[in-house]
Amino acid sequence: MTNWFRPLAVAALATFTLSACSLFSDDEDQIIVAELVEFEPQFEGKQLWSASVGSGVGDHASRLRPAVGYDKVFAASRDGVVKALDQETGDTLWEVHVGERDTDRWFGGYRSAMVSGAVTVAYKKVFLGTERGFVLGLDAETGEEVWRATVAGEVLAPPAVSDGIVVASTLSGKIYGLDAETGEELWNFEGAVPPLTLRGSGTPAIDNGAVFAGTADGKLTAIFLERGFQIWEEQVTLPGGTNDLERMVDIDADVLTGGDTVYAVAYNGDLVAAEMRSGREKWKRPYSSYQGMVMDGFEIYLSSSSSYVFAIDRRDATELWANRELENRQITTPAFVSRYVIVGDFEGYLHWLDGNTGQFVARMYIDSDGLYSTPVVEGNVAYLQSRDGDVYAIQTP
């Protein structure tokens, strides 16, 4: 095992600043990071191409991830570079900067756009949000800015889009519905925000004319997509523990829907399945996650807060398997490609796990700066973004 030291906190992720003495002692907690286990690989992943998109995200807690559409891969950097890449070759088709012009500099340039909620592709547009409180719509063919809307709060997750409406969650607890063509605000819904939360938010799910979103106080809410009024709200997890950190119950993972059910998972909390129409709880199990989960068929694959990977039957919450051999490697949200579950880690490795057993079947070193965001899968190709801004297309045989 490798010793990896960092101060206890999720503190660096919190949106509320407390004095060090009120939360932590002078000692640093020792976190043990699992070393990579040896196994006999069943195949090798193939890198089809790589491309650079700006300067990446550095050490910022960001959820930038690529999006695929219209035979292109779209990606952004935190400073505001947005690119469209040819899906087959990775060649740059267009590049724009969405930061504001910096008039204070002698030689011009742009202020960092602080892009964090990116990117979503729909209606021949690219939608993204920023920490400066903007949601933008760009033309997917040219990169031209079609509209820019101002919202009250930082947008840290990719917007959701359906039925001509862009839905963006903000760190201030507000959820906005914007016209996808013009950016006009159609409605906003305000949720409660506790004094201490994780710095993050998930992408809402849109299904059957409703928006399903998780909140920072551990609730799952349903909002009428067209008008923005609340349909129902249910508490997924109640705060517990003996200190402020242990009482954080943010739902920062993307909400999922399947059939007549909504699925949400909380940090320091639970994975819950709720009836879509009423919010009534179908089942609940004690899983903690801020990274998120993916659904394939009747299975949910979840990355836990400790970097364990679980497979759960979404019908009755039966745990099908668990892989704990990536403990504390800061793994990404899982993705499903072919018959395999894939996750990236902080050292830049991509891991393939057998979807039926959870056993390792392949591993590939991708980028020394680390993989941090959800792999985006199209066919048998996964598109990954590293912390230094590189985008990779990796094929599973």
C-alpha positions in Angstrom: 0.0 0.0 0.0 1.1 3.6 -0.7 0.8 6.3 1.9 -0.9 9.4 0.6 -1.3 12.4 2.9 -3.8 15.2 2.6 -5.7 17.3 5.1 -9.1 15.9 6.1 -11.4 17.6 3.9 -13.5 17.3 1.7 -12.9 20.7 3.2 -11.2 22.0 0.1 -14.5 21.0 -1.6 -16.7 22.8 0.8 -18.5 26.0 -0.2 -18.5 27.5 3.3 -15.3 28.6 4.8 -14.7 27.8 8.5 -11.6 28.5 10.5 -9.2 25.6 10.6 -9.5 25.2 14.3 -13.3 24.7 14.1 -13.0 21.8 11.7 -9.6 20.2 11.9 -6.8 19.5 14.3 -3.2 20.3 13.3 -2.6 16.7 12.4 -3.1 15.4 8.9 -5.2 12.3 8.3 -3.3 9.6 6.6 -5.2 8.1 3.6 -4.1 4.8 2.3 -4.2 4.6 -1.5 -4.5 1.1 -3.0 -1.6 -0.1 -5.1 -2.5 -1.5 -8.5 -3.0 -5.3 -8.3 -1.5 -7.6 -10.9 -3.8 -9.7 -13.1 -3.7 -11.4 -16.5 -5.2 -9.0 -19.0 -7.8 -10.3 -21.4 -7.3 -7.7 -24.0 -5.6 -4.3 -24.7 -7.4 -1.0 -25.2 -6.5 1.0 -28.3 -5.9 4.7 -28.4 -7.4 6.0 -31.6 -6.4 9.6 -31.1 -5.7 12.4 -28.6 -6.2 16.1 -28.8 -5.4 19.1 -26.5 -8.2 21.4 -25.3 -6.8 24.4 -23.5 -5.0 24.2 -20.2 -7.4 21.7 -18.5 -8.7 22.2 -15.0 -5.5 21.9 -12.9 -6.4 21.1 -9.2 -9.8 22.6 -9.4 -12.8 20.4 -8.5 -14.3 20.3 -11.9 -16.8 18.1 -13.8 -15.7 19.0 -17.3 -16.3 16.1 -19.6 -16.6 15.7 -23.4 -19.9 15.3 -25.3 -20.5 13.5 -28.5 -22.9 14.5 -31.3 -23.2 15.3 -34.9 -20.0 13.3 -35.7 -18.0 15.5 -33.4 -16.5 15.4 -29.9 -17.0 18.7 -28.0 -14.8 19.6 -25.0 -13.9 22.6 -23.0 -11.2 23.8 -20.6 -11.7 25.8 -17.4 -10.2 28.9 -18.8 -12.8 29.0 -21.6 -11.5 27.2 -24.7 -14.2 25.2 -26.4 -13.3 22.9 -29.3 -15.2 20.7 -31.7 -13.1 17.7 -32.7 -13.7 15.3 -35.6 -15.0 12.1 -34.0 -13.0 9.8 -36.2 -9.6 11.6 -36.2 -9.6 14.1 -33.3 -8.7 16.9 -35.7 -9.9 20.4 -34.6 -12.9 21.6 -36.6 -13.4 24.8 -34.7 -12.1 26.5 -31.6 -13.6 29.4 -29.6 -12.9 31.2 -26.3 -16.0 32.0 -24.2 -14.2 34.1 -21.7 -14.8 37.9 -21.6 -12.3 40.2 -23.2 -9.8 41.5 -20.6 -9.6 45.2 -21.3 -7.1 45.8 -18.5 -4.3 44.0 -20.3 -2.1 45.9 -22.7 -2.1 43.1 -25.3 -5.7 42.1 -24.8 -6.7 38.5 -24.2 -9.5 36.9 -22.2 -10.4 36.5 -18.6 -10.8 32.9 -17.5 -14.3 31.9 -18.2 -14.1 29.4 -15.2 -16.0 26.8 -17.2 -17.1 23.9 -14.9 -20.5 22.8 -16.1 -19.8 21.5 -19.5 -20.7 20.3 -22.0 -24.1 19.1 -23.3 -25.0 18.8 -27.0 -28.6 19.0 -28.3 -30.6 20.9 -30.9 -27.5 21.5 -32.9 -26.1 23.5 -30.0 -23.4 23.1 -27.4 -24.5 24.1 -23.9 -22.2 24.8 -21.0 -22.1 26.6 -17.7 -19.5 28.6 -15.8 -18.5 29.4 -12.2 -19.1 33.1 -13.1 -22.8 32.5 -13.4 -23.3 32.1 -17.1 -25.0 29.5 -19.2 -24.1 29.6 -22.9 -25.4 28.1 -26.1 -23.0 27.8 -29.0 -23.7 26.8 -32.6 -22.5 23.2 -32.9 -21.3 23.7 -36.5 -19.4 26.9 -36.1 -18.8 27.5 -32.4 -20.5 30.9 -32.7 -22.1 32.1 -29.5 -25.9 32.1 -30.0 -26.8 33.2 -26.5 -25.5 33.8 -23.0 -27.8 33.8 -20.0 -27.0 35.0 -16.5 -28.0 32.9 -13.5 -27.6 33.4 -9.7 -24.8 31.1 -8.8 -22.0 28.9 -10.1 -22.9 26.2 -12.6 -20.8 23.2 -11.8 -22.5 20.4 -13.7 -23.4 20.0 -17.4 -26.9 21.2 -18.1 -29.7 18.8 -19.0 -31.7 19.5 -22.2 -35.1 18.2 -23.3 -38.2 19.5 -25.0 -36.5 22.7 -26.0 -35.6 23.6 -22.4 -32.1 23.8 -20.9 -32.0 23.0 -17.2 -29.0 24.2 -15.2 -28.4 23.6 -11.5 -26.4 26.2 -9.5 -24.3 26.1 -6.4 -26.7 28.6 -4.8 -29.5 26.0 -4.8 -31.4 27.5 -7.7 -32.4 25.4 -10.8 -33.1 27.3 -14.0 -35.2 26.4 -17.0 -33.9 28.3 -20.1 -35.2 28.4 -23.7 -32.8 26.3 -25.7 -33.1 28.6 -28.8 -32.8 32.0 -27.1 -31.5 31.5 -23.5 -34.5 33.3 -22.2 -35.3 32.4 -18.6 -38.6 30.4 -18.4 -38.5 29.7 -14.7 -36.4 29.2 -11.7 -36.8 27.0 -8.7 -35.0 27.7 -5.4 -33.9 24.9 -3.0 -32.4 25.1 0.4 -28.6 25.1 0.9 -27.0 24.1 4.2 -24.2 26.1 5.7 -21.6 23.5 4.7 -21.8 21.5 1.5 -19.6 19.8 -1.0 -18.5 22.0 -3.8 -20.4 20.4 -6.6 -23.8 19.6 -8.0 -25.1 16.9 -10.3 -26.9 17.1 -13.6 -30.7 16.7 -13.2 -32.6 14.0 -15.1 -35.5 14.9 -17.4 -38.2 12.3 -18.0 -41.9 12.3 -18.6 -42.1 16.1 -18.6 -40.4 16.4 -15.2 -37.0 17.5 -13.9 -35.6 15.2 -11.2 -32.8 16.9 -9.2 -30.8 16.2 -6.1 -30.2 19.0 -3.5 -27.4 19.9 -1.1 -29.6 19.0 1.9 -30.1 15.4 0.8 -33.5 15.7 -0.9 -34.7 14.5 -4.3 -37.2 16.9 -5.9 -39.4 16.7 -9.0 -40.2 19.9 -10.9 -42.6 20.4 -13.8 -40.3 20.9 -16.8 -42.6 23.4 -18.6 -43.5 25.7 -15.7 -40.9 25.1 -13.0 -43.2 24.3 -10.1 -42.5 21.6 -7.7 -44.4 18.3 -8.0 -42.9 16.4 -5.0 -39.9 16.4 -2.7 -38.5 13.5 -0.7 -35.7 13.3 1.8 -33.1 10.7 0.5 -30.8 11.0 3.5 -31.0 12.7 6.9 -27.9 14.3 8.2 -26.1 12.3 10.9 -22.6 12.0 12.4 -20.9 14.0 15.1 -19.4 16.9 13.1 -20.2 19.1 10.2 -18.3 17.0 7.7 -20.1 13.8 8.7 -23.5 15.6 8.5 -23.0 16.6 4.8 -25.6 14.7 2.7 -25.3 16.4 -0.7 -26.7 14.7 -3.7 -23.9 15.7 -6.1 -24.1 12.7 -8.4 -26.2 12.9 -11.6 -29.8 11.7 -11.0 -30.8 8.7 -13.1 -34.2 7.5 -14.4 -35.3 4.1 -15.6 -38.9 2.9 -16.3 -41.1 4.4 -13.6 -38.3 4.9 -11.1 -35.8 7.7 -10.2 -32.4 6.8 -8.7 -30.3 9.2 -6.5 -27.3 8.7 -4.3 -26.0 11.0 -1.5 -22.7 11.7 0.1 -22.5 10.3 3.6 -25.9 8.8 2.8 -27.9 6.3 0.8 -28.7 5.1 -2.7 -32.5 5.4 -3.1 -35.0 4.3 -5.7 -38.2 6.4 -5.8 -41.4 6.2 -7.6 -41.3 8.7 -10.5 -44.9 9.8 -10.1 -45.1 10.3 -6.4 -41.6 10.2 -5.0 -42.5 7.3 -2.8 -39.5 5.3 -1.7 -39.2 1.9 -3.3 -36.0 0.9 -1.6 -32.9 2.4 0.0 -29.4 1.0 0.6 -26.4 2.6 2.5 -24.0 3.6 -0.3 -22.1 6.9 -0.2 -21.0 8.7 -3.4 -20.3 12.1 -4.9 -18.9 10.8 -8.1 -21.9 9.0 -9.4 -23.3 6.0 -11.2 -24.3 4.6 -14.6 -27.2 2.3 -15.5 -27.2 -0.5 -18.0 -30.2 -2.8 -18.3 -31.2 -3.7 -14.8 -27.8 -3.0 -13.3 -26.6 0.2 -11.6 -22.8 0.6 -11.4 -21.7 3.0 -8.7 -18.4 4.6 -7.7 -18.4 5.1 -3.9 -16.8 7.9 -1.9 -14.0 5.5 -1.0 -13.4 4.5 -4.7 -15.1 1.2 -4.5 -17.1 0.0 -7.5 -20.5 -1.7 -6.9 -22.9 -3.4 -9.1 -26.5 -3.3 -7.9 -29.7 -4.7 -9.3 -31.9 -1.7 -9.7 -35.1 -3.7 -9.2 -34.6 -4.8 -5.6 -31.2 -3.3 -4.6 -29.4 -6.7 -4.5 -25.6 -6.1 -4.5 -24.3 -8.2 -7.4 -20.6 -7.6 -6.8 -18.1 -5.2 -5.3 -14.6 -4.3 -6.3 -12.6 -2.6 -3.5 -9.2 -2.9 -5.0 -9.1 0.8 -6.2 -9.6 2.2 -2.7 -9.0 6.0 -2.5 -7.7 6.2 -6.1 -10.2 9.0 -6.7 -11.9 7.0 -9.4 -14.3 8.6 -11.9 -18.0 7.8 -12.3 -18.2 4.5 -14.1 -19.2 4.1 -17.7 -20.3 0.9 -19.5 -18.7 -0.1 -22.8 -19.4 -3.5 -24.5 -19.6 -5.9 -21.5 -17.3 -3.9 -19.3 -17.4 -1.3 -16.6 -14.7 1.4 -17.0 -13.3 3.9 -14.5 -10.4 6.2 -14.6 -8.2 7.2 -11.6 -6.0 10.0 -10.3 -2.8 8.5 -11.6 -4.2 8.4 -15.2 -5.0 4.7 -15.5 -8.2 3.5 -17.2 -9.5 0.2 -15.7 -11.8 -2.3 -17.3 -13.9 -4.5 -15.0 -16.0 -7.5 -16.1 -19.6 -6.3 -15.9 -20.8 -9.7 -14.5 -18.1 -10.2 -11.8 -16.3 -7.0 -11.2 -12.9 -8.6 -11.8 -10.2 -6.6 -13.6 -9.9 -7.6 -17.3 -7.7 -4.8 -18.7 -5.8 -1.7 -17.7 -4.3 1.1 -19.7 -2.1 4.1 -18.7 -3.5 7.2 -20.3 -2.2 10.4 -18.9 0.1 11.4 -16.0 -2.1 14.3 -14.9 -4.9 11.9 -14.1 -8.4 11.1 -15.2 -11.1 12.9 -13.2 -14.4 13.0 -15.2 -16.9 10.5 -16.4 -15.9 8.6 -19.5 -18.3 9.3 -22.4 -19.1 6.2 -24.5 -20.2 6.0 -28.1 -20.3 2.5 -29.5 -17.1 0.7 -28.3 -15.2 4.0 -27.9 -14.8 5.9 -24.7 -13.8 9.6 -24.8 -11.9 10.7 -21.7 -10.6 14.1 -20.5 -7.5 14.5 -18.4 -6.7 17.2 -15.9 -4.3 18.9 -18.3 -6.9 19.3 -21.0 -6.1 16.3 -23.2 -9.0 14.4 -24.7 -8.5 10.7 -25.6 -10.5 8.3 -27.8 -10.0 4.8 -26.4 -11.4 1.7 -28.2 -12.5 -1.5 -26.4 -12.0 -4.5 -28.7 
